[in-house]
Structures are given as C-alpha cells and as structure tokens.
Amino acid sequence: MSGCATVTDLGVVRDVLTAVDCNTKSFARLGYESLTASGSPFQTALTVLLTIYVAVIGYRLLFGNGARLSDGPGIALKIGAVLALVSSWSLFQTLVFDMAERTPMEIAALISAPMRGPALAADPVGGLQAAYDQLSETATAFAHPPKSIPDSAQASYAAASQALSLSANALFVASAGLIAVITIAIGLLTATGPLFIALFLFFETRGFFVGWVRALAASAFGLLSAWSLTVLMLHAVQPWLDALSDVGANGLADAHTGITAAIIVLVFCASQFGLLLAGIAIARGFRLPAARRTATGQTAAPYAATMALPLDMISRPARLAEQLARHDGPSVTADRAGLIAANLATAGRGPSVTAAAASGHIGDLYRRPAVSRTARRG
C-alpha cells in the first residue's frame, strides 16, 4: 500500500480519486488474504462450521429427518461455492470486487457515451477537475471586484462569489467525495466478504449474507449513478463555464451567469444523493427464495416455507399431515354435514330434518318451536 502514497500537483479531484482507488484495491486484497490465510482463526472457524454442517446433514439422512438423497448435488454445489470463494482471491476479485467497482463504471461509460464529445464530459475525472478549478477561480475573482464598479454591481458579485464557492465545494463532495466514499465501502465489504459467505451455510445466519449482498448492490448502484450524473452535469454546465471564462470590460464575467452556473451544479449535486437513496431502496429488494411453490401454484403452508434447503426441511410425518390437510380440507365440511344428516334420518326425525342437515343449517334443528298464545290457552 506504500506504493500508492504519492503526491502530485494534478489537482485535488484527481489526487483524491487516484489515492482512494489505489489504496482501496490494495486494502481489499490484503484484507482478504490475511483473513483467508492458512492457520488464521477464520480458517479454523470455517472448518468447524463445515464439519457441523456435514454432520447435521448426515444425521438427517440417517434418520430420515427431512434431508433427501436427491438434495446431495445442491449441498455439494453450495459447499464447493463457499470453499472456492474463500480460497481464491482471483475468483473473489472477479465476482465481487470487479462486479461492484468496475462494472458500474463501464455501464456508466456506455449509457453516457452520447453525452461525451470534445468537452469536459469526454474525460469525467479531468472534466471534474477543470470545473472545480473554474468555479473556485471565478468565486475568488468575484470576491474582489474592481473599486470602479458601482455598489449595486459589487453586491451582485459578492452574492455570485458565495454561490460559486458553495457550488465548488458541493461539486467536490457530491462527485469526487461521494465516489471515494462508495469505493472505500466496496473495498471494506470485499475485505470482509469471506465472513459473510461462510454465514450463508446455515439458515439462522443467512440474513447476514443477504445484508452483505444488499450493501454491495447499493454501493454498485451508487457508483453507477454518481458517474452517470457526473457526465450529465459536465455536459449541462459546459456552456456556463465557458461563459464564465469570458471576461468583460471590467475584467470579470457576468455575475448572473455565475449564479446560474452555481445553481445548475447544486441541482445535480442534490440529485446525486437522491439517486444514492434510490439505490439503497432498490438493493433492499434482494431476497433469497424462502418458500417452495406447490403444484397448484399456491404457496405452501408456513412449515413448507423452510423446505427449499436441506437443513430447513420439516420431518416426513409433519409433511404428510400437512399434505393431507391441504388436499382433504375442502371436503371435510361437506362430509361432516352429510354424516350428521344420515344420523338424524336414521333416528327418525323425518325428511325435513335430513334436508336441513344437508343444507348446513344444523342449528335450526335445536330451536324451540314457536307456540302462539291461543295454543297455550287451549
């Protein structure tokens, strides 16, 4: 990581992005290698977890407690995937780090290709540096206007200077700063990835793995939106920055042009954080399948929600009782009504009783008959 500690004079935006990118990649690789090194506590814990996992599956296969021989290929595939991801950095880098850090940049470059041209958007990093320098220099120039300018114009230049200074800082925070923070988050999630992959083995700890994947997905979407909006912002603010470089008779650009350019930058900066929240909401939609569909297309009963994986299956007697209840449930009411009607008919209560029982109004048989007052007197 010492090879990344270089100081250049290319500008604050370039220096920050270069330093963060280089150090984050080194940190992710070294953290992964230290965690998965032979003899590390993590390797010992992983061996214990795999032993427990295989022992539980063997116990269930031996006593018929939910596991089936047909689940063997899926179990072997899951164990093989976990071992491959926690033992090979090249595979883990391709499937995790590159997927979360490089893929969003390539997609952003692809969808923003129509906006690129002989302007700031052609080189996003260089364009950010140029835009930041232009806004900062113009804000400094507006802060010290010539004495010959009227007081009303000096007030306008002072307001434009504050707006441009705020927009320059917001541009750095919402573009280079946000991209740097997301890149660091991806590096940390990559370095600690083997821990969450090992927790995928058991149903009780699988939620940690799901949360880790969601965090990676949110970071990847944030990186995609950050680079895409950066290119769009540079394309939109290019004419206003060119106007700020044109000075008038007093040696300064128009103050209203500076205020407009600052507002455009601030709007795009607010959009960056809005899309970051949208990426978090989208990533929360990731879920592992927890229920198996029945042949009729309906979701199985609550106990069947854990049947998707071997360690989560219910026992065979419980499954048999559940299937009988599901298939025979609709006919239980009709069979019970028919049985009651047959018994009452056998007791000699007449066809009206049988009809009432068959129609389901069994409660009418137990009501007291209505007797009028005349009948009582007689």
URRA-V901694 format. One record per pair of residues at least 24 apart in sequence whose C-alpha atoms are under 8 Angstrom apart, sorted by the first residue. I is the first residue (numbers start at 1). J is the second residue. Records with the same first field share a line. If there is no record, write none. Layout:
# URRA-V901694
I=J + J
This chain:
# URRA-V901694
1=26 + 27
11=129
12=129
13=125 + 128 + 129 + 172 + 176
14=125 + 126 + 129
16=176 + 180
17=176 + 179 + 180
20=180 + 183 + 184
21=180 + 183
24=183 + 184 + 187 + 188
25=187
27=187 + 188 + 191
28=187 + 188 + 190 + 191
29=89 + 191
30=191
31=191 + 192
32=89 + 190 + 191 + 192 + 193 + 194
33=89
35=192 + 194
36=86 + 87 + 194
42=195
46=198
50=79
53=201 + 202
56=311
57=310 + 311
64=315 + 316
65=314 + 315 + 316
66=310 + 311 + 312 + 313 + 314 + 315 + 316
67=310 + 311 + 313
68=310
71=310
75=310
78=201
79=201
82=197 + 198
85=194 + 197
86=194 + 197
96=190
97=186 + 187 + 190
100=186 + 216 + 217 + 219 + 220
101=183 + 186 + 220 + 223
104=220 + 221 + 223 + 224
105=223 + 224 + 227
107=224
108=224 + 225 + 227 + 228
109=227 + 228
111=228
112=228 + 231 + 232
115=231 + 232 + 235
116=231 + 235
119=235 + 238
120=234 + 235 + 238
121=231 + 232 + 234 + 235
124=227 + 230 + 231 + 234
127=234
128=230 + 234
131=234 + 241
132=168 + 171 + 172
134=241 + 245
135=164 + 165 + 167 + 168 + 241
136=164 + 165 + 168
138=164 + 244 + 258
139=163 + 164 + 165
141=252
142=252 + 255
145=252
146=250
149=250
156=255 + 256
157=255
159=259
160=255 + 256 + 258 + 259
161=258
163=258 + 259 + 262 + 263
164=258 + 259 + 261 + 262
166=262
167=262 + 263 + 265 + 266
168=262
170=265 + 266 + 269
171=265 + 266 + 269
174=269 + 270 + 272 + 273
175=226 + 227 + 230 + 269 + 272
178=226
179=223 + 226 + 227
182=219 + 222 + 223
183=219 + 223
185=219
186=216 + 219 + 220
189=216
202=311
203=311 + 312
210=286 + 287 + 288
214=280 + 283 + 284 + 286
215=280 + 283
217=279 + 280 + 283
218=276 + 279 + 280 + 281 + 282 + 283
219=279 + 280
221=276 + 279
222=275 + 276 + 279
225=272 + 275 + 276
226=272
229=268 + 271 + 272
233=265 + 268
237=261 + 264 + 265
